[in-house]
Amino acid sequence: MPRLSSGKRHSNKQAQQGFTLIEVMVAVAIIGVALPALIMSLLRQVDSIAYVRDKLESQLVAANIMTELRIRNELTGEIPKKEQGQKPMGERVWFFETDFKE
């Protein structure tokens, strides 16, 4: 019985398409190890940004309070030895306490 052929011969390299199961499993294992590490790194960066933002806002609040005290001193000549209060800034309310020593 004669074989029918299109006249084209395919080598094994040309006929093989796609990835083997081992290659896919290795790729999934690499992604499975790398992805959680990347996510943890991203979460640390977000926490770090939040810390820096909070620190900056608290310094701005302290600078505002010190400016208010200087202005009050220039106008009235007095500086309270102790003072407590709260100041809104950055969608929050910041609580503060001043304590001046002579």
C-alpha positions as CSV (number, residue, x, y, z in Angstrom):
1,M,0.0,0.0,0.0
2,P,1.6,3.3,-1.0
3,R,1.9,6.2,1.4
4,L,0.4,9.5,0.6
5,S,2.6,12.4,1.3
6,S,2.5,16.1,0.6
7,G,6.1,16.0,-0.3
8,K,7.1,18.0,2.7
9,R,9.2,16.5,5.4
10,H,9.1,17.8,8.9
11,S,12.0,17.4,11.3
12,N,11.3,16.7,14.9
13,K,12.2,20.3,15.9
14,Q,9.7,21.8,13.5
15,A,6.9,19.4,14.3
16,Q,7.3,19.9,18.1
17,Q,5.2,22.9,19.2
18,G,4.5,24.2,22.7
19,F,6.1,23.4,26.0
20,T,6.6,20.1,27.8
21,L,4.9,19.4,31.1
22,I,8.2,19.7,32.9
23,E,8.9,23.1,31.4
24,V,5.5,24.3,32.5
25,M,5.9,23.0,36.0
26,V,9.3,24.6,36.4
27,A,7.9,27.9,35.2
28,V,4.9,27.7,37.6
29,A,7.3,26.8,40.5
30,I,9.5,29.8,39.7
31,I,6.5,32.1,39.6
32,G,5.1,30.6,42.8
33,V,8.4,31.4,44.6
34,A,8.9,34.9,43.1
35,L,5.4,36.3,43.3
36,P,5.0,36.2,47.1
37,A,8.4,37.7,47.5
38,L,7.4,40.6,45.2
39,I,4.1,41.1,47.0
40,M,5.9,41.2,50.4
41,S,8.4,43.8,49.1
42,L,5.5,45.9,47.7
43,L,3.7,45.8,51.1
44,R,6.9,46.9,52.9
45,Q,7.2,49.8,50.5
46,V,3.6,50.8,51.2
47,D,4.1,50.6,55.0
48,S,7.3,52.7,54.6
49,I,5.5,55.4,52.6
50,A,2.7,55.6,55.2
51,Y,5.3,56.0,58.0
52,V,7.1,58.8,56.2
53,R,3.7,60.5,55.5
54,D,2.7,60.3,59.2
55,K,6.1,61.6,60.3
56,L,6.0,64.5,57.9
57,E,2.5,65.5,59.0
58,S,3.4,65.3,62.7
59,Q,6.4,67.6,62.0
60,L,4.2,70.1,60.2
61,V,1.7,70.1,63.2
62,A,4.6,70.7,65.6
63,A,5.9,73.5,63.5
64,N,2.5,75.1,63.3
65,I,2.1,74.9,67.1
66,M,5.5,76.4,67.7
67,T,4.7,79.2,65.3
68,E,1.4,79.9,67.1
69,L,3.3,80.0,70.4
70,R,5.9,82.4,69.0
71,I,3.1,84.7,67.7
72,R,1.3,84.5,71.0
73,N,4.5,85.4,72.8
74,E,5.1,88.4,70.6
75,L,1.5,89.7,71.0
76,T,1.0,89.0,74.7
77,G,4.5,88.4,76.1
78,E,3.5,85.1,77.6
79,I,4.3,81.5,76.9
80,P,2.3,78.8,78.7
81,K,4.4,76.4,80.6
82,K,2.1,73.5,79.8
83,E,-0.6,73.2,77.2
84,Q,-2.6,70.4,75.7
85,G,-4.8,70.4,72.6
86,Q,-5.6,69.0,69.3
87,K,-5.1,70.3,65.7
88,P,-6.7,69.0,62.6
89,M,-4.4,68.3,59.7
90,G,-4.4,65.9,56.8
91,E,-7.9,64.5,57.4
92,R,-6.9,63.7,61.0
93,V,-6.9,65.2,64.4
94,W,-3.4,65.4,66.1
95,F,-3.2,65.6,69.8
96,F,-0.3,67.5,71.3
97,E,1.2,68.6,74.6
98,T,3.7,71.3,75.2
99,D,5.9,71.6,78.3
100,F,8.4,74.5,78.6
101,K,11.1,74.5,81.2
102,E,12.8,77.7,82.4
